[in-house]
């Protein structure tokens, strides 16, 4: 947690800046944060790579290539050429490490290499992609959000930074604005170490139940799917439906930032999933506009199309990693089975993006070195 002195200093600073609204302050700080990341290539590491790099950092690498890889990543981050941002799925998996010392060491390594940046939470990312696709038809420009917009401070990855948590009192508008800005400062400066150090109640992982629900749903609806294209459209529609409330919020936020008048979209929220599914089936431009939704939908469709394959709890994490990496990163370091899945089937997802997918540690070292050698 932030030291009390920092929190008090934040309150004092905002007390003297009453003319800046909480919303404007948040936007200014986020823009400054994202500008600081410009020029860095993004490398996405799955949980196994993070664990192997942490072991190498501790002086006991499982293979010598991991020490080479760690040195290359550290050099790239220090020079301003690279960053290794985690997704919220990575943080969840890191939190599953049972040994506190190992978990702390891994968290500190992520803090060292991520440059304070992570990717928006999955649902928020889908929401902003769809909002950008919808609004791009109004403003006649390339779909929003662009690549830089998806990076967010670690403390903001899973927090609604536009709202305060419930308070036991009703502050004046001025005091609420001051609290809002100080609250955002706390999120803006949070580290992976601090996030993972928070106490969470012990509970059963939801992924086992989710995998069971997905398998039951797939079995119940298997007879309704005639073609792979129909299956892909159904998955995209389902993904958009699940994020519908967040899409509405994202549309309004982007509308305000673009200075567009209220009511610029003639379509209503219930129509959005159908429009998105239709666009994805007909347009490569639409696929590029909503990359994480497209990748996630494609992986779900590929798994369902193989009638003998069933969802496993870890598939939820793997698909999240792939959607984040292929959608917004330059290099994805992962395991062989997921790499194979991304390279086969009717979609060949790994070939449809500019993100290079690597599984073997030796190839990972070469791929990082190639990124460093080809900085523009």
DOBA-538787 format. One record per residue (C-alpha): x, y, z. Coordinates in Angstrom, 1 decimal. Layout:
rec x:X; y:Y; z:Z
...
REM end
This chain:
rec x:0.0; y:0.0; z:0.0
rec x:1.0; y:3.6; z:-0.5
rec x:2.7; y:5.2; z:2.5
rec x:0.4; y:7.6; z:4.5
rec x:2.7; y:10.5; z:3.7
rec x:2.2; y:10.1; z:-0.1
rec x:-1.6; y:9.9; z:0.3
rec x:-1.6; y:13.1; z:2.4
rec x:0.6; y:14.9; z:-0.1
rec x:-1.8; y:13.9; z:-2.8
rec x:-4.8; y:15.3; z:-0.9
rec x:-2.9; y:18.6; z:-0.2
rec x:-2.0; y:18.9; z:-3.9
rec x:-5.5; y:18.4; z:-5.1
rec x:-7.0; y:20.8; z:-2.5
rec x:-5.1; y:23.5; z:-4.3
rec x:-6.2; y:22.4; z:-7.8
rec x:-10.0; y:22.6; z:-7.4
rec x:-10.3; y:24.0; z:-11.0
rec x:-9.4; y:20.7; z:-12.5
rec x:-12.2; y:18.2; z:-12.6
rec x:-11.5; y:14.6; z:-11.5
rec x:-12.3; y:13.4; z:-15.0
rec x:-10.0; y:15.9; z:-16.7
rec x:-7.2; y:15.1; z:-14.2
rec x:-7.6; y:11.3; z:-14.8
rec x:-7.5; y:11.8; z:-18.6
rec x:-4.4; y:14.1; z:-18.4
rec x:-2.5; y:11.6; z:-16.3
rec x:-3.4; y:8.6; z:-18.5
rec x:-2.3; y:10.5; z:-21.6
rec x:1.0; y:11.4; z:-20.0
rec x:1.4; y:7.8; z:-18.9
rec x:0.8; y:6.4; z:-22.4
rec x:3.0; y:8.9; z:-24.0
rec x:5.8; y:7.6; z:-21.8
rec x:5.4; y:4.1; z:-23.4
rec x:5.7; y:5.3; z:-27.0
rec x:8.5; y:3.6; z:-28.9
rec x:8.6; y:0.5; z:-26.8
rec x:7.9; y:-2.9; z:-28.4
rec x:5.5; y:-5.0; z:-26.3
rec x:6.5; y:-8.6; z:-25.4
rec x:3.8; y:-10.8; z:-23.7
rec x:5.0; y:-13.6; z:-21.5
rec x:2.7; y:-16.4; z:-20.3
rec x:2.9; y:-17.5; z:-16.7
rec x:5.4; y:-20.3; z:-17.3
rec x:7.9; y:-17.9; z:-18.9
rec x:7.5; y:-15.5; z:-16.0
rec x:8.2; y:-18.3; z:-13.5
rec x:11.2; y:-19.5; z:-15.5
rec x:12.6; y:-16.0; z:-15.7
rec x:12.1; y:-15.5; z:-12.0
rec x:14.0; y:-18.7; z:-11.3
rec x:16.8; y:-17.5; z:-13.6
rec x:16.8; y:-14.1; z:-11.7
rec x:17.3; y:-16.1; z:-8.5
rec x:20.4; y:-17.7; z:-9.9
rec x:19.0; y:-21.2; z:-10.6
rec x:17.8; y:-21.2; z:-14.3
rec x:16.0; y:-24.3; z:-15.5
rec x:17.8; y:-23.9; z:-18.8
rec x:20.7; y:-21.5; z:-19.7
rec x:18.5; y:-19.9; z:-22.3
rec x:16.4; y:-18.3; z:-19.6
rec x:19.4; y:-16.4; z:-18.3
rec x:20.1; y:-15.2; z:-21.8
rec x:16.5; y:-14.2; z:-22.3
rec x:16.3; y:-12.3; z:-19.0
rec x:19.5; y:-10.4; z:-19.8
rec x:18.1; y:-9.4; z:-23.2
rec x:14.8; y:-8.3; z:-21.8
rec x:16.4; y:-6.3; z:-19.0
rec x:18.7; y:-4.6; z:-21.6
rec x:15.7; y:-3.8; z:-23.8
rec x:13.6; y:-2.4; z:-21.0
rec x:16.5; y:-0.3; z:-19.7
rec x:17.2; y:1.2; z:-23.1
rec x:13.5; y:2.2; z:-23.7
rec x:13.1; y:-0.3; z:-26.5
rec x:10.9; y:-3.0; z:-24.8
rec x:8.3; y:-3.6; z:-22.2
rec x:6.7; y:-6.8; z:-20.9
rec x:3.1; y:-5.8; z:-19.8
rec x:1.0; y:-8.4; z:-18.0
rec x:-2.7; y:-8.9; z:-18.5
rec x:-5.1; y:-9.4; z:-15.6
rec x:-5.0; y:-13.1; z:-16.4
rec x:-1.3; y:-13.1; z:-15.7
rec x:-1.8; y:-11.4; z:-12.3
rec x:-4.5; y:-14.0; z:-11.5
rec x:-2.2; y:-16.8; z:-12.3
rec x:0.7; y:-15.3; z:-10.4
rec x:-1.6; y:-15.0; z:-7.4
rec x:-2.1; y:-18.8; z:-7.5
rec x:1.6; y:-19.3; z:-6.6
rec x:1.4; y:-20.9; z:-3.1
rec x:4.9; y:-20.0; z:-1.9
rec x:4.9; y:-16.3; z:-0.7
rec x:8.6; y:-15.8; z:-1.3
rec x:8.3; y:-17.1; z:-4.9
rec x:5.2; y:-15.1; z:-5.5
rec x:6.9; y:-11.9; z:-4.2
rec x:10.0; y:-12.5; z:-6.3
rec x:7.9; y:-13.0; z:-9.5
rec x:5.8; y:-9.9; z:-8.8
rec x:9.0; y:-7.8; z:-8.4
rec x:10.3; y:-9.2; z:-11.7
rec x:7.1; y:-8.3; z:-13.5
rec x:7.4; y:-4.8; z:-12.0
rec x:10.9; y:-4.5; z:-13.2
rec x:10.1; y:-5.4; z:-16.8
rec x:6.5; y:-4.1; z:-17.3
rec x:7.4; y:-0.4; z:-17.1
rec x:4.3; y:0.1; z:-14.9
rec x:2.0; y:-0.9; z:-17.7
rec x:-0.5; y:-3.7; z:-18.1
rec x:-3.3; y:-4.4; z:-20.5
rec x:-6.9; y:-3.5; z:-19.9
rec x:-9.0; y:-6.2; z:-18.2
rec x:-10.5; y:-8.6; z:-20.8
rec x:-14.1; y:-7.2; z:-20.7
rec x:-12.9; y:-3.6; z:-20.7
rec x:-10.7; y:-4.4; z:-23.7
rec x:-13.6; y:-5.9; z:-25.7
rec x:-15.8; y:-3.0; z:-24.7
rec x:-13.4; y:-0.4; z:-26.0
rec x:-12.7; y:-2.4; z:-29.2
rec x:-16.4; y:-2.6; z:-30.0
rec x:-17.1; y:1.0; z:-29.1
rec x:-14.2; y:2.0; z:-31.4
rec x:-15.6; y:-0.1; z:-34.2
rec x:-19.1; y:1.4; z:-33.8
rec x:-17.9; y:5.0; z:-33.5
rec x:-15.5; y:4.7; z:-36.5
rec x:-18.5; y:4.5; z:-38.7
rec x:-19.5; y:7.9; z:-37.4
rec x:-16.2; y:9.8; z:-37.5
rec x:-15.0; y:8.1; z:-40.7
rec x:-11.6; y:7.2; z:-39.5
rec x:-9.7; y:4.1; z:-38.5
rec x:-11.3; y:2.1; z:-35.7
rec x:-10.6; y:3.2; z:-32.1
rec x:-9.1; y:2.6; z:-29.7
rec x:-5.6; y:2.6; z:-31.2
rec x:-2.8; y:0.5; z:-29.8
rec x:-1.6; y:3.0; z:-27.2
rec x:-5.0; y:3.3; z:-25.5
rec x:-5.1; y:-0.3; z:-24.3
rec x:-2.1; y:0.2; z:-21.9
rec x:-3.1; y:1.1; z:-18.4
rec x:-1.3; y:1.5; z:-15.1
rec x:-1.1; y:-1.7; z:-13.1
rec x:-3.5; y:-0.4; z:-10.4
rec x:-6.1; y:0.4; z:-13.0
rec x:-6.2; y:-2.9; z:-14.7
rec x:-9.3; y:-4.2; z:-12.9
rec x:-10.6; y:-1.1; z:-11.2
rec x:-13.3; y:1.2; z:-12.4
rec x:-11.2; y:4.3; z:-12.3
rec x:-14.1; y:6.6; z:-13.0
rec x:-15.9; y:5.7; z:-9.8
rec x:-15.1; y:5.8; z:-6.1
rec x:-15.8; y:2.9; z:-3.9
rec x:-18.9; y:3.3; z:-1.6
rec x:-18.2; y:5.8; z:1.2
rec x:-19.9; y:5.9; z:4.6
rec x:-20.5; y:9.6; z:4.3
rec x:-21.7; y:12.1; z:1.7
rec x:-18.9; y:14.6; z:0.9
rec x:-19.4; y:17.9; z:-0.8
rec x:-18.8; y:18.0; z:-4.5
rec x:-15.4; y:19.7; z:-4.0
rec x:-14.3; y:17.2; z:-1.4
rec x:-15.5; y:14.3; z:-3.5
rec x:-13.5; y:15.6; z:-6.4
rec x:-10.4; y:15.8; z:-4.2
rec x:-10.9; y:12.3; z:-2.9
rec x:-11.5; y:11.0; z:-6.5
rec x:-8.2; y:12.4; z:-7.7
rec x:-6.3; y:11.2; z:-4.7
rec x:-7.8; y:7.7; z:-5.2
rec x:-6.7; y:7.7; z:-8.8
rec x:-3.2; y:8.7; z:-7.8
rec x:-3.1; y:5.6; z:-5.6
rec x:-4.2; y:3.4; z:-8.5
rec x:-1.8; y:5.1; z:-10.8
rec x:1.2; y:4.3; z:-8.6
rec x:0.3; y:0.8; z:-7.6
rec x:2.8; y:-2.0; z:-8.4
rec x:2.3; y:-5.7; z:-9.1
rec x:4.0; y:-6.5; z:-5.8
rec x:1.3; y:-4.4; z:-4.0
rec x:-1.6; y:-5.9; z:-5.9
rec x:-0.5; y:-9.5; z:-5.2
rec x:0.3; y:-8.6; z:-1.5
rec x:-3.4; y:-7.7; z:-0.9
rec x:-5.3; y:-10.2; z:1.2
rec x:-7.9; y:-12.1; z:-0.8
rec x:-10.4; y:-14.5; z:0.8
rec x:-9.7; y:-18.2; z:0.1
rec x:-12.2; y:-19.5; z:-2.3
rec x:-12.6; y:-22.2; z:-5.0
rec x:-11.3; y:-21.1; z:-8.4
rec x:-14.2; y:-20.1; z:-10.7
rec x:-12.5; y:-21.5; z:-13.8
rec x:-13.4; y:-25.1; z:-13.0
rec x:-17.1; y:-24.2; z:-12.9
rec x:-16.8; y:-22.0; z:-16.0
rec x:-15.2; y:-24.8; z:-18.0
rec x:-18.0; y:-27.1; z:-16.9
rec x:-20.6; y:-24.6; z:-17.9
rec x:-19.0; y:-24.0; z:-21.3
rec x:-18.8; y:-27.8; z:-22.0
rec x:-22.5; y:-28.2; z:-21.0
rec x:-23.5; y:-25.3; z:-23.2
rec x:-21.5; y:-26.6; z:-26.2
rec x:-23.1; y:-30.1; z:-25.9
rec x:-26.6; y:-28.5; z:-25.7
rec x:-26.1; y:-26.4; z:-28.8
rec x:-23.9; y:-28.6; z:-30.9
rec x:-26.8; y:-29.5; z:-33.2
rec x:-27.5; y:-25.9; z:-34.1
rec x:-24.1; y:-25.3; z:-35.8
rec x:-23.8; y:-26.2; z:-39.4
rec x:-20.6; y:-24.4; z:-40.5
rec x:-17.5; y:-23.1; z:-38.8
rec x:-18.4; y:-19.5; z:-40.0
rec x:-21.7; y:-19.8; z:-38.1
rec x:-19.8; y:-21.0; z:-35.0
rec x:-17.4; y:-18.1; z:-35.2
rec x:-20.2; y:-15.6; z:-35.5
rec x:-22.0; y:-17.1; z:-32.6
rec x:-18.9; y:-16.8; z:-30.4
rec x:-18.3; y:-13.2; z:-31.4
rec x:-22.0; y:-12.4; z:-30.7
rec x:-21.8; y:-14.0; z:-27.3
rec x:-18.6; y:-12.2; z:-26.4
rec x:-20.2; y:-8.8; z:-27.4
rec x:-23.4; y:-9.7; z:-25.5
rec x:-21.4; y:-10.4; z:-22.3
rec x:-19.7; y:-7.0; z:-22.5
rec x:-22.8; y:-5.0; z:-23.5
rec x:-23.0; y:-2.8; z:-20.4
rec x:-19.3; y:-2.0; z:-20.6
rec x:-19.6; y:-1.3; z:-24.3
rec x:-22.3; y:1.3; z:-23.5
rec x:-19.9; y:3.0; z:-21.0
rec x:-17.0; y:2.8; z:-23.5
rec x:-19.1; y:4.4; z:-26.3
rec x:-20.0; y:7.3; z:-24.1
rec x:-16.4; y:7.8; z:-22.9
rec x:-15.0; y:7.7; z:-26.5
rec x:-17.8; y:10.0; z:-27.7
rec x:-16.8; y:12.6; z:-25.1
rec x:-13.1; y:12.3; z:-26.0
rec x:-13.9; y:12.7; z:-29.7
rec x:-16.2; y:15.7; z:-29.0
rec x:-19.2; y:14.0; z:-30.7
rec x:-22.8; y:15.1; z:-29.9
rec x:-25.0; y:12.8; z:-27.8
rec x:-26.9; y:10.1; z:-29.7
rec x:-24.5; y:9.8; z:-32.6
rec x:-25.1; y:6.1; z:-32.8
rec x:-28.5; y:5.2; z:-34.3
rec x:-28.2; y:1.6; z:-33.3
rec x:-29.2; y:0.5; z:-29.8
rec x:-27.3; y:-1.7; z:-27.4
rec x:-29.3; y:-4.9; z:-28.1
rec x:-28.3; y:-4.6; z:-31.8
rec x:-24.5; y:-4.3; z:-31.2
rec x:-23.6; y:-8.0; z:-30.8
rec x:-25.4; y:-8.8; z:-34.1
rec x:-23.6; y:-6.0; z:-35.9
rec x:-20.2; y:-7.0; z:-34.5
rec x:-20.7; y:-10.7; z:-35.5
rec x:-21.8; y:-9.7; z:-39.0
rec x:-18.9; y:-7.3; z:-39.4
rec x:-16.3; y:-9.9; z:-38.3
rec x:-17.6; y:-12.4; z:-40.8
rec x:-17.3; y:-10.0; z:-43.7
rec x:-14.4; y:-7.6; z:-43.1
rec x:-10.7; y:-8.0; z:-42.3
rec x:-10.9; y:-4.3; z:-41.2
rec x:-13.4; y:-5.2; z:-38.6
rec x:-11.2; y:-8.1; z:-37.4
rec x:-8.3; y:-5.7; z:-37.0
rec x:-10.5; y:-3.3; z:-35.1
rec x:-11.6; y:-5.8; z:-32.5
rec x:-8.5; y:-8.1; z:-32.3
rec x:-8.9; y:-9.5; z:-28.8
rec x:-12.6; y:-10.3; z:-29.4
rec x:-11.7; y:-11.9; z:-32.8
rec x:-8.8; y:-14.0; z:-31.4
rec x:-10.8; y:-15.1; z:-28.3
rec x:-13.9; y:-15.9; z:-30.4
rec x:-11.7; y:-17.8; z:-32.9
rec x:-10.1; y:-20.0; z:-30.2
rec x:-13.4; y:-20.8; z:-28.7
rec x:-14.8; y:-21.7; z:-32.1
rec x:-11.8; y:-23.9; z:-32.9
rec x:-12.2; y:-25.8; z:-29.7
rec x:-15.9; y:-26.3; z:-30.1
rec x:-15.5; y:-27.3; z:-33.8
rec x:-13.4; y:-30.2; z:-32.6
rec x:-16.3; y:-32.2; z:-31.1
rec x:-14.0; y:-34.5; z:-29.2
rec x:-12.2; y:-31.6; z:-27.4
rec x:-13.5; y:-30.2; z:-24.1
rec x:-12.7; y:-26.9; z:-22.3
rec x:-10.2; y:-27.2; z:-19.4
rec x:-9.9; y:-24.6; z:-16.7
rec x:-6.5; y:-23.5; z:-18.0
rec x:-7.9; y:-22.9; z:-21.5
rec x:-9.6; y:-19.8; z:-20.0
rec x:-6.2; y:-18.4; z:-19.1
rec x:-4.6; y:-19.5; z:-22.4
rec x:-7.2; y:-17.9; z:-24.6
rec x:-7.0; y:-14.7; z:-22.6
rec x:-3.2; y:-14.6; z:-23.0
rec x:-3.5; y:-15.3; z:-26.7
rec x:-6.1; y:-12.6; z:-27.2
rec x:-4.0; y:-10.0; z:-25.4
rec x:-0.7; y:-10.9; z:-27.1
rec x:-1.8; y:-11.4; z:-30.7
rec x:-4.1; y:-8.3; z:-30.5
rec x:-1.6; y:-5.8; z:-29.1
rec x:1.9; y:-7.2; z:-28.7
rec x:4.9; y:-7.7; z:-31.0
rec x:6.0; y:-11.0; z:-29.5
rec x:4.2; y:-13.8; z:-27.6
rec x:6.3; y:-16.2; z:-25.5
rec x:4.1; y:-19.2; z:-24.7
rec x:4.0; y:-23.0; z:-24.6
rec x:4.0; y:-25.4; z:-27.6
rec x:0.4; y:-26.6; z:-27.5
rec x:-1.0; y:-23.1; z:-27.6
rec x:1.4; y:-22.1; z:-30.3
rec x:0.3; y:-25.1; z:-32.4
rec x:-3.4; y:-24.3; z:-31.9
rec x:-2.8; y:-20.7; z:-33.0
rec x:-1.1; y:-21.9; z:-36.2
rec x:-3.6; y:-24.5; z:-37.4
rec x:-7.2; y:-24.7; z:-38.3
rec x:-9.3; y:-22.6; z:-40.7
rec x:-8.3; y:-19.3; z:-39.1
rec x:-4.5; y:-19.8; z:-38.6
rec x:-4.7; y:-17.0; z:-36.1
rec x:-0.9; y:-16.7; z:-35.6
rec x:-0.5; y:-15.8; z:-39.2
rec x:-3.3; y:-13.2; z:-39.2
rec x:-1.5; y:-10.8; z:-36.9
rec x:1.9; y:-9.1; z:-36.8
rec x:2.7; y:-10.7; z:-33.4
rec x:5.3; y:-13.4; z:-33.6
rec x:4.5; y:-16.5; z:-31.5
rec x:7.4; y:-18.4; z:-30.0
rec x:7.5; y:-21.4; z:-27.7
rec x:11.1; y:-22.7; z:-27.5
rec x:13.4; y:-20.7; z:-25.1
rec x:16.2; y:-20.6; z:-27.7
rec x:13.9; y:-19.1; z:-30.3
rec x:12.6; y:-16.7; z:-27.7
rec x:16.1; y:-15.3; z:-27.2
rec x:16.6; y:-14.9; z:-30.9
rec x:13.2; y:-13.2; z:-31.3
rec x:13.9; y:-10.7; z:-28.6
rec x:17.3; y:-9.9; z:-30.1
rec x:15.7; y:-9.5; z:-33.5
rec x:13.3; y:-6.9; z:-32.0
rec x:16.1; y:-5.0; z:-30.4
rec x:18.1; y:-5.0; z:-33.7
rec x:15.1; y:-3.7; z:-35.7
rec x:14.0; y:-0.8; z:-33.6
rec x:12.8; y:2.1; z:-35.8
REM end
